[in-house]
């Protein structure tokens, strides 16, 4: 069984099987067919952004590398899909860390801007930058409140 999801320039393929050897065969077949389809349609597969993730604890320790011509696909611990980082444990830790890092940069910008902008302008900056970082697909990863709460986010009043 496999599932293909495409949105804009992001493509995701989910492949499931109970047998590791059958999974490897399916994976090689799907990867090669996808590469050939992209070539036939004059599309470019970005090797740096193409990753493979196993969501089964038993498969993470195996050395599973997939090849199709010059294209080599090795397993990764996390992948970015539609702007959200999904890790192989589906813990959302990497996503929360990424959001916190972005918010720390926004806090620094607020510290610099508070000297030159009034309160209303600061709110506009907040709604234009910070709120979108907080709210982007929060329904997916936002339930990790306890982890998010333990992160060190620089808070400053403006």
DOTOR-855994 format. One record per atom (N, C-alpha, C): residue in one letter; x, y, z. Coordinates in steps of 0.05 Angstrom, whole numbers, padded with zeros to 5 digits, always signed. Each point is the difference from the previous one (the first is absolute). Example, Ala and Ser with C-alpha at 12.3 -4.5 7.8 and 13.67 -1.06 7.14 Angstrom:
<sites>
A+00264-00114+00156
A-00018+00024+00000
A+00018+00024+00000
S-00007+00021-00014
S+00016+00024+00001
S-00015+00022+00014
</sites>
This chain:
<sites>
X+00017-00023+00000
X-00017+00023+00000
X+00018+00025+00000
X-00007+00019-00017
X+00015+00025+00001
X-00020+00023-00006
X+00007+00023+00010
X-00016+00024-00002
X+00017+00023-00010
X-00010+00014-00020
X+00015+00023-00012
X-00016+00025+00005
X+00014+00020+00011
X-00012+00026+00005
X+00017+00022-00012
X-00012+00017-00017
X+00015+00021-00013
X-00014+00027+00005
X+00015+00020+00007
X-00010+00027+00004
X+00022+00019-00009
X-00007+00016-00020
X+00019+00019-00011
X+00026-00014-00008
X+00023+00006+00013
X+00025-00013-00007
X+00008-00021+00021
X-00018-00007+00018
X+00006-00021+00020
X-00015-00025-00007
X+00014-00023+00001
X-00011-00026-00005
X+00007-00018+00023
X-00019-00016+00008
X+00005-00019+00022
X-00011-00027-00009
X+00015-00021+00006
X-00008-00027-00006
X+00002-00016+00026
X-00022-00013+00007
X+00000-00018+00024
X-00003-00028-00010
X+00019-00017+00009
X+00000-00028-00008
X-00002-00017+00025
X-00018-00019+00000
X-00004-00018+00023
X+00002-00029-00008
X+00012-00016+00018
X+00000-00029-00004
X+00010-00012+00026
X-00009-00025+00005
X+00008-00014+00024
X+00026-00014-00003
X+00009-00005-00024
X+00025-00015-00006
X+00021+00020-00009
X+00024-00001+00012
X+00021+00019-00006
X+00010-00003-00029
X+00003-00024-00009
X+00009-00005-00027
X-00019+00011-00021
X-00026-00005+00005
X-00021+00010-00018
X+00000+00031+00000
X+00004+00011+00024
X+00001+00029+00003
X+00023+00012-00016
X+00023-00013+00001
X+00023+00009-00015
X-00005-00001-00030
X-00012-00021-00009
X-00006-00003-00029
X-00020+00022-00009
X-00021+00004+00016
X-00019+00021-00006
X+00013+00027+00000
X+00017+00005+00019
X+00013+00026+00003
X+00018+00005-00025
X+00016-00020-00008
X+00017+00003-00023
X-00017+00005-00025
X-00022-00015-00003
X-00017+00003-00023
X-00013+00028-00001
X-00011+00009+00022
X-00013+00026+00001
X+00020+00022-00005
X+00024-00001+00012
X+00020+00021-00003
X+00008+00001-00030
X+00006-00023-00012
X+00009+00000-00028
X-00022+00009-00019
X-00024-00009+00005
X-00023+00009-00017
X-00005+00030+00003
X+00003+00011+00024
X-00004+00028+00004
X+00022+00017-00014
X+00025-00009+00002
X+00023+00013-00013
X-00005+00000-00030
X-00008-00023-00011
X-00005-00002-00029
X-00023+00018-00008
X-00021+00001+00016
X-00023+00017-00006
X+00008+00030+00000
X+00016+00008+00019
X+00010+00027+00002
X+00017+00007-00025
X+00018-00018-00007
X+00016+00004-00024
X-00017+00003-00025
X-00020-00017-00003
X-00017+00000-00024
X-00017+00026-00001
X-00005+00012+00023
X-00016+00024+00001
X+00016+00025+00004
X+00026-00003-00004
X+00019+00023+00002
X-00001+00013+00028
X-00002-00016+00020
X+00000+00010+00028
X+00026-00008+00013
X+00009+00016+00019
X+00025-00004+00013
X-00005-00009+00029
X+00014-00022+00007
X-00002-00010+00028
X+00024+00011+00015
X-00005+00016+00020
X+00021+00012+00016
X+00010-00020+00019
X+00024-00010-00005
X+00012-00021+00017
X+00004+00009+00028
X+00006+00026+00004
X+00005+00010+00027
X-00025+00001+00017
X-00023+00001-00013
X-00025+00002+00015
X-00016-00026+00000
X+00010-00020-00013
X-00014-00026-00002
X+00010-00018+00023
X-00018-00009+00016
X+00007-00016+00024
X-00019-00024+00002
X+00009-00019+00015
X-00015-00024+00006
X-00001-00003+00031
X-00024-00004+00010
X-00003-00003+00029
X-00015-00026+00006
X+00010-00015+00020
X-00014-00024+00009
X-00012+00006+00027
X-00026-00006+00002
X-00015+00006+00025
X-00003-00025+00017
X+00015-00020-00005
X+00000-00025+00015
X+00026-00003+00015
X-00001-00004+00026
X+00025-00002+00016
X+00018-00022-00010
X-00011-00022-00010
X+00016-00023-00009
X+00016+00007-00025
X-00009+00018-00016
X+00013+00006-00025
X+00022+00022+00002
X-00001+00015+00021
X+00019+00023+00003
X+00029-00009+00002
X+00004-00023+00011
X+00028-00010+00004
X+00011-00014-00025
X-00017-00006-00019
X+00009-00014-00024
X+00013+00020-00020
X+00019-00010-00015
X+00013+00016-00020
X-00016-00003-00026
X-00018+00018-00005
X-00017-00001-00024
X+00006+00024-00018
X+00014-00006-00022
X+00006+00021-00019
X-00013-00008-00027
X-00012+00018-00014
X-00014-00006-00025
X+00014+00015-00022
X+00004-00014-00023
X+00014+00012-00023
X-00017-00003-00025
X+00002+00021-00016
X-00012-00001-00027
X+00018+00016-00018
X+00017-00013-00015
X+00020+00013-00016
X+00020+00015+00018
X+00003+00026-00004
X+00018+00016+00017
X-00014+00010+00025
X-00026-00004+00002
X-00015+00010+00022
X+00002-00020+00024
X+00009+00010+00023
X+00002-00017+00024
X-00016+00013+00022
X-00017-00016+00012
X-00018+00009+00021
X+00006-00015+00026
X+00009+00015+00021
X+00006-00013+00025
X-00020+00010+00022
X-00005-00017+00019
X-00019+00008+00022
X+00009+00024+00016
X-00020+00016+00009
X+00005+00023+00016
X-00017-00001+00025
X+00007+00016+00020
X-00015+00001+00025
X-00023+00020-00002
X+00001+00019-00019
X-00021+00020-00003
X-00002+00010-00028
X-00023+00011-00007
X-00004+00011-00027
X-00019+00024+00003
X+00004+00019-00019
X-00017+00024-00001
X-00021-00005-00022
X-00025+00002+00007
X-00022-00004-00019
X-00020+00022+00004
X-00004+00016-00021
X-00018+00023+00002
X+00006+00019+00023
X+00026+00003+00005
X+00009+00019+00020
X+00000-00011+00029
X-00007-00025+00003
X+00000-00012+00027
X+00021-00022+00001
X+00015-00001+00022
X+00021-00020+00003
X-00012-00024+00014
X+00000-00023-00013
X-00011-00025+00011
X+00024-00018+00007
X+00001-00009+00025
X+00022-00018+00008
X-00010-00029+00000
X+00019-00018+00001
X-00007-00029-00003
X-00014-00011+00025
X-00001+00015+00022
X-00014-00008+00024
X-00027+00014+00002
X-00006+00018-00019
X-00024+00017+00000
X-00003+00014+00027
X+00022+00009+00011
X-00001+00014+00026
X-00003+00030-00003
X+00005+00010-00024
X-00001+00029-00007
X+00021+00016+00014
X+00019-00013+00013
X+00022+00014+00014
X+00016+00018-00019
X+00007-00011-00023
X+00015+00016-00020
X-00016+00024-00010
X-00026-00004-00004
X-00017+00022-00009
X-00002+00022+00021
X-00004-00008+00025
X-00001+00020+00022
X+00026+00014+00003
X+00023-00014-00002
X+00026+00013+00002
X+00003+00021-00023
X-00009-00007-00024
X+00002+00018-00022
X-00017+00025+00004
X-00025-00004+00010
X-00017+00023+00006
X+00012+00018+00021
X+00010-00012+00021
X+00013+00015+00022
X+00024+00016-00010
X+00016-00012-00018
X+00023+00014-00011
X-00010+00025-00016
X-00021-00004-00016
X-00010+00022-00016
X-00012+00022+00019
X-00013-00008+00021
X-00012+00019+00018
X+00021+00016+00016
X+00023-00013+00006
X+00022+00014+00013
X+00010+00022-00018
X+00002-00005-00026
X+00008+00021-00019
X-00020+00023-00001
X-00025-00007+00002
X-00021+00021+00000
X+00002+00017+00025
X+00006-00013+00023
X+00003+00015+00025
X+00023+00020-00002
X+00021-00008-00013
X+00023+00018-00004
X-00009+00024-00018
X-00015-00006-00021
X-00010+00022-00017
X-00018+00019+00015
X-00017-00011+00018
X-00017+00017+00017
X+00016+00018+00018
X+00022-00011+00012
X+00017+00016+00017
X+00011+00024-00015
X+00009-00005-00025
X+00011+00021-00016
X-00021+00020-00009
X-00023-00010-00007
X-00021+00018-00011
X-00015+00016+00021
X-00001-00009+00025
X-00015+00014+00021
X+00011+00028+00005
X+00025+00004-00008
X+00013+00026+00005
X-00010+00021-00021
X-00010-00010-00023
X-00007+00018-00022
X-00029-00001-00008
X-00015-00020+00010
X-00029-00002-00008
X-00018+00004+00024
X-00024+00010-00006
X-00020+00003+00022
X-00014-00028+00004
X-00018-00001+00020
X-00013-00025+00007
X-00016-00011-00023
X-00015+00017-00014
X-00017-00009-00022
X+00017-00012-00022
X+00022+00012-00006
X+00018-00010-00021
X+00013-00026+00008
X+00006-00003+00026
X+00011-00025+00010
X-00020-00022-00002
X-00026+00006+00005
X-00021-00021-00004
X-00002-00008-00029
X+00003+00019-00018
X+00000-00007-00028
X+00023-00019-00008
X+00023+00006+00011
X+00023-00017-00004
X-00005-00028+00012
X-00012-00001+00024
X-00006-00026+00012
X-00019-00016-00018
X-00022+00013-00008
X-00020-00015-00017
X+00012-00007-00027
X+00019+00015-00010
X+00012-00006-00026
X+00021-00022+00001
X+00014-00003+00023
X+00022-00019+00002
X-00005-00022+00021
X-00003+00008+00025
X-00001-00020+00021
X-00025-00018-00001
X-00024+00012-00004
X-00024-00015+00001
X+00000-00022-00021
X+00010+00005-00024
X+00001-00020-00021
X+00018-00023+00008
X+00022+00006+00014
X+00018-00022+00009
X-00015-00017+00021
X-00013+00013+00019
X-00016-00015+00020
X-00021-00017-00012
X-00015+00011-00018
X-00025-00013-00009
X+00003-00019-00024
X+00022+00001-00015
X+00002-00017-00023
X-00002-00029+00007
X-00022-00013-00008
X-00005-00028+00003
X+00002-00009+00029
X-00007+00017+00018
X+00002-00007+00029
X-00018-00023+00008
X-00021-00005-00015
X-00018-00023+00006
X+00015-00026-00002
X+00021-00001-00017
X+00016-00024-00003
X+00019-00005+00023
X+00015+00021+00008
X+00021-00004+00019
X-00004+00014+00027
X-00021+00016+00002
X-00004+00017+00023
X-00007-00015+00026
X-00007-00025-00002
X-00007-00015+00024
X+00024-00007+00018
X+00024+00007-00009
X+00024-00005+00015
X+00006+00023+00019
X-00021+00009+00014
X+00002+00023+00018
X+00021-00004+00021
X+00002-00024+00013
X+00019-00004+00021
X+00029+00004-00009
X+00006-00011-00024
X+00027+00004-00010
X+00005+00029-00007
X-00020+00013-00013
X+00002+00027-00008
X+00004+00018+00024
X-00012-00007+00022
X+00002+00016+00025
X+00028-00001+00012
X+00014-00022-00005
X+00027-00003+00012
X+00022+00013-00016
X-00006+00008-00025
X+00019+00013-00017
X+00007+00028+00011
X+00025+00008-00006
X+00009+00026+00009
X-00006+00021-00022
X-00022+00014+00004
X-00008+00021-00019
X+00005+00027+00014
X+00016+00016-00013
X+00006+00026+00011
X-00025+00018-00001
X-00008+00008+00023
X-00024+00017+00001
X+00007+00029+00009
X-00008+00019-00015
X+00005+00028+00007
X-00025+00015-00004
X-00004+00019+00018
X-00024+00018-00003
X+00007+00023-00018
X-00019+00008-00015
X+00005+00023-00018
X-00022+00020+00002
</sites>
